[in-house]
């Protein structure tokens, strides 16, 4: 019944259509799945056919600011992690040993390889591809006659954290291989290596043979079994072996019950696993399963995510009552949330997942790294005014230097963050049911793919989105051909404008929909899509009526001058503390009758180095009036003091302050108090102040 409901929605929205010259233009909720894609592997029956199909890793090339992020990542510490991380030392490494012996055989190698290999595929970097191939060959050569592969100690829980080794002593730790399977799938899609399919088949036959009472034991494997499920469906779609669907059922039975809600408080588990019931609904066709990811997403935001930036407070675990925007989240959690949104977009076609992916990618993820990608921190918060080496526990849960920008530490995030941008790039465009293409996430890029009846087409996407609202598509088919081209309309956009070859189209597109243009495409046909961006505010009632300032997909932070002080590391790869060199304790003065009128938008010159996620060179600013709140200081743990009720009384003079995109701000205030007019406000009670420069 659920699937029928989805189809009905598509039909209703399709009533809104126009005919331009040689074009049929419709507004739809998602692509119609009644016509399968003949050019790319979609879901085989009995799995529900998904609206979108991921293109091969080489199909999409980033340009502009997005390519710059990937280049910086490769030039930064992640591209040199084999020189930095002991876990990637080739000597005596378990991932390179044919018999699986040796050391360093847990998640670190596949975590790193997941991002490193895909960056090499996207950039067409032969050196990176050759380096990745060394590790991939190590995994392929390690397969035992029974199908197991990888480090032998993982069969007895011999790697990982001390807690992991105690919990899984003499038991199979299936978690590291789940990550390596993503690496192998990506490698197959890039290279077509004929060894991958039988290799994975043998491994899954091994998993099928493991007794259920010994299967997916331990915290990490059971929490993250959804990754295993995704890989099983990937293989099934290429082989059609029905026993794989039986294995999928077994995996779901033994995976933690994410179909019942948020059942764990670890931020990465939540970000990675909340999607599991919706992915499983491909097989069950259950509306309860299908809606599971959305329910989970809403549940965790209601409890811990009353903040901007697409994430939630979990440092590294969520705690009841700890919901202030000074609570932080792992860099790992950010990239896993992006990947989950990308997968859910493919499975459901719902454009809300693209909005949510962009939210994390633009507003949270870049702030977790220095602008040159030569260091990262373990935890990042929405309100974060000091980023130093001092422990902030128990203000945040984790002890230790979790806010220090350090390329040499932060073990899991150090290796895992690297898949954030590569997978983001690989999901900008999707093949669609009906042999079309869809621009689902916007960024400067170029896609080459097959459409219609095996016809090659290249589409060049010219834009600086999210830093501008205009996107131009140049379509270059190898010959004139008809196919549907879908353009996503974000949830924040009320009145998109579409121009085809200079002709404005009369379209009444709704937020969270797609404009489908079906026409006979000729070389150099041009579409201009404008997504008008207006300044708006969101109020966080559960967080003391604080507000955030948005413009289009970007949320804005107070611009805080950043003072970098070296703290350890090496001369080549130093670690950095960041201290505020300007005041941060402001409340915003808003026009109560028309809050949006309180702001002035300023567009500056584009940065010469193509890096917009840097505080000093951000091309966008918003000016607003504000007053200091003198009593708002660092708390006893060195965190920005907990927010108090807004509007706030302040006798300080009114100042003009500057806001910049949150992703560019390494020190930031993204959730603001507001200032009361006259005496109708709340008095801020001073808390214990801490000197941020004290050692």
Secondary structure, DSSP 8 states (H G I E B T S, - for coil): -HHHHHHHHHHHHTTSEEEETTEEEEEESS--TTS--SSS----TTS---SEEE--TTSEEE-HHHHHHHHHHHHSGGGGHHHH-GGG--TTBGGG-TT--SB--SHHHHHHHHHHHHHHHHHT-HHHHHHHHHHHHHHHHT--TTS--S-GGGGGT-SSSHHHHHHTTTS---HHHHHHHHHHHHHHHHH--THHHHHHHHHHHHHHHS-GGGSS-SHHHHHTHHHHHHHHHHHHHHH--THHHHHHHHHHHHS--GGGS----BHHHHHHHTTHHHHHHHHH--HHHHTHHHHHHHHHHHHH--SSSS---BSSB--TT--STT-EEEHHHHHHHHHHHHHHHHHH--THHHHHHHHHHHHTGGGGB-TTSS-B-SEEESEE--B-SS--TTTSSS-SSTTSB-TT--HHHHHHTTHHHHHHHHTSEEEETTTEEEE-S-SSEEEEEEETTTEEEEEEEE--TTSSSEEEEEEEESS-EEEEEEEEE-TT-SS-EEEETTEEE-----SSEEEEEEEEE-TTEEEEEE----EEEEEEGGGTTEEEEEETTEEEEE---EEEEEEEE-SSSEEEEEEESS---EEE---SS-GGGG-EEEE----TTS--SSGGG-SEEEEEEEEE-TT--B-TTSSB-----SSB---S--EEEEEEEGGG-SSEE-SBEEB-STT-SB---------TT--
